[in-house]
Amino acid sequence: GSYGLTALCYVTFYCCILSMLGDVADLFEQQRGGRLEGVFFSTRLLLLKLTSALGHMVGGYGLKIIGLAPHSDPEDVPVATQHKLAFLVGPLAALPALVGIVFMCWYPINKIQHQLSRHSLEGDIHGEEGPEGCG
């Protein structure tokens, strides 16, 4: 049920980010004249690893704060602790993704910008001029 919907949202979110990162690399090439997609994607991977490490640390402290004992039998966990755990892995865990969505609102590439960028880069590849204002 809700886990399937959550997984679908995360997969869609990360596919969008990877697609957008390629567009950002194209825009960077168009504006600055160099391909640095390796820098963009390696920075993304570094931030992903740092975020994962931070998430594990926060999760560990969160479990300690809500009082979930290590190796607890799920049937023995009090209902209040279960509710705290649900909040920890639900709304609280979604906050970083929501922050990312806010930053995505500043994404400078719209459909027209994307088409102009692609046209300009394709013109550069084929030795032609792109449309007016693109190169």
Helices and strands as residue ranges (DSSP letters): H 2-32, H 37-66, G 74-76, H 79-89, H 91-104, H 111-125
